Amino acid sequence: MQLNGQHTDVLIVGAGPSGLMMAAQLLRYGIQPVIIDSRQGPTDQSKALAVQARSLEIYRQMGIVDKALKDGKPAEGVTFNQNGHKIDSFSVKNIGTGETPFPFVFLYQQSKNERLLLDYLTRQCCPVYWNTTLVSLKPGADKTTAIVNDGNEDAMLTCRYVVGADGAHSVVRKQLQIPFNGDVYAQEFFLADVVLDNPELTDSFIQLYLQDRGFTGFFPMPEKNGYRIIGNLPEKATDNIADLQLEDVVPAMNAITGLDIQVIKNNWFTTYRLHHRMADSFSKQHCFLIGDAAHIHSPVGGQGMNTGLQDAYNLAWKMAFVISGHMSENILESYAAERMPVARTLLSTTDRAFKIILSKNWFVSFFKKHLLSKVLKYVWSKESWREEFFKRVSQIGISYRDSQINLHLSNATKVKAGDRLPYLKVFDEKKQEETDLHEWCAKPGFTLIVLGSFKELDLFTLAKWLSQHYPGLINFFYLPASAKNQPVFDAFEIPKGKKKAIIVRPDMHIGFINDVVAIDMMDNYLVNVLGLKKQ
Ligand SMILES: Cc1cc2nc3c(=O)[nH]c(=O)nc-3n(C[C@H](O)[C@H](O)[C@H](O)COP(=O)(O)OP(=O)(O)OC[C@H]3O[C@@H](n4cnc5c(N)ncnc54)[C@H](O)[C@@H]3O)c2cc1C
């Protein structure tokens, strides 16, 4: 077997969305991982349906977002129905305008995401070793030995790092003996990817039908009249679950929705149980867990795949900087420190929401029947709450303010070190064109942005300091004060005549903000806080 006897810097186990994103991000830094998957090839099962704005921002940074935008579509809103009657509709159309280049909830199946990332890997000459299963791992002091099998024979390879992106039943997690605590929901669910002849379902609104007996949700797919249907199985149906077909659940669906469901094409039907679990630790002995290997939860809010993509995005640049010798290994500890709180919050919020959807408790039923629509209407009428909702669902509100690898040396309170870099339009005075801060951070590596009025000599000194001591690692931009750029100065709370230095991490989170632009203070951050090796 080709892999036998090889040594690799990174072995990625699993070529689902998390593993593929991990590989793609490492490739951006010139690191070639070995990525294996026990499947025969990429999936055609749709699985996750929503790609959130934060994930699209990553695709934009990678230069692949246009393809995704072409092949998916934004959801227009959500309609709540109770006992067959519409109670209310809430539009999510361009709900996050001004906050991100992608101010919507985007519908683009997991299978398409995987294809998109796989194409990226192919262009970078990084093959996925399909039909190759991790059998065992033996972590050592400076390398881990992995045994993999291609269906015929075992191969042994040694790895500096192992990334377990191998899903809920992760062998990596089990080999590391990391507990995966949590629980399983009592109910059984079904999922169907179908084409329907039900014009009353309006193609681009998510339709949720809640009823005492259960729920059914219709999620529009990018293809015309294509829907993902999710619902809980009728109690009687769970007796013969292995043989269950779509036709068996249609009567229950009709009863819950009051519709006459007409299936034109059934692409995929499956039943499943949902768990909410989280690994006790996201790393152990040079091995890391990302995506479903680290956390699983109910699909409420369409967060699972996106969280896996963000795990990979967070870990990959840190690993790449260590492997290329630019950073000390301590930086890798910040992966678990930053991502475990995100997963913890996600598990508790999705669990609460899911329990409300499923509850048969009389009080919750009363709430759903009589109060839910009024509460939602009230919440939706407040712009600030709509903004908060979008920030959470889109994942653009995730911040690492408490992380040890960020440093906030500023009186500003609106945007702080650890936050995602806000999406702000800027007028580039040098090129005389409109761009935005995210575009400035498109290149791999850190980005230093200085704002305010600087003498040419000061800018020259900054550029020289970067190129001499951190060559190729930190991109540099300068934004002078101007009427056109005043919103940027306002966002960062920069008073008239003052300056600011912002160092943006490769994952577009702010690492450092200082109201003073001083090289020694930036050196201190880069070397002593981040562990970057100064030349
Ligand atoms: C019904 C449903 C709807 C969902 N909807 C959404 C949604 O709208 N939005 C959202 O964000 N998420 C959603 N999710 C969740 C989403 O599908 C998962 O979170 C996502 O697949 C996780 O990706 P992953 O790469 O971490 O793991 P996986 O996709 O599970 O990939 C793991 C890979 O590892 C491979 N593997 C496993 N063991 C081994 C081994 N020993 N050796 C080699 N390879 C191995 C597997 O073959 C697999 O390809 C939904 C999930 C379900 C079930």
The ligand as an ORCA input file, in Angstrom:
! r2SCAN-3c Opt
* xyz 0 1
  C     -30.375     15.264      9.157
  C     -29.230     16.144      9.368
  C     -29.312     17.478      9.014
  C     -28.253     18.332      9.235
  N     -28.367     19.642      8.884
  C     -27.335     20.479      9.080
  C     -27.380     21.834      8.622
  O     -28.357     22.286      8.038
  N     -26.285     22.601      8.828
  C     -25.187     22.122      9.459
  O     -24.216     22.870      9.646
  N     -25.102     20.835      9.871
  C     -26.137     19.994      9.706
  N     -26.035     18.665     10.062
  C     -24.822     18.152     10.698
  C     -23.724     17.816      9.681
  O     -24.154     16.866      8.740
  C     -22.500     17.283     10.416
  O     -22.239     18.154     11.483
  C     -21.296     17.189      9.487
  O     -21.406     16.130      8.585
  C     -20.017     16.975     10.285
  O     -18.936     16.902      9.408
  P     -17.601     16.142      9.828
  O     -16.687     16.308      8.681
  O     -17.168     16.611     11.154
  O     -18.031     14.639     10.014
  P     -18.649     13.628      8.935
  O     -19.401     14.346      7.899
  O     -19.354     12.585      9.725
  O     -17.376     13.008      8.237
  C     -16.565     12.051      8.877
  C     -15.836     11.254      7.816
  O     -14.905     10.413      8.470
  C     -14.913      9.154      7.810
  N     -14.444      8.146      8.780
  C     -15.063      7.722      9.896
  N     -14.309      6.825     10.542
  C     -13.184      6.672      9.803
  C     -12.004      5.879      9.956
  N     -11.828      5.060     11.007
  N     -11.040      5.970      9.013
  C     -11.189      6.804      7.943
  N     -12.287      7.573      7.766
  C     -13.265      7.506      8.691
  C     -16.345      8.958      7.372
  O     -16.417      8.063      6.279
  C     -16.760     10.365      6.997
  O     -16.582     10.618      5.627
  C     -27.082     17.807      9.839
  C     -26.994     16.453     10.167
  C     -28.055     15.631      9.948
  C     -27.960     14.166     10.326
*
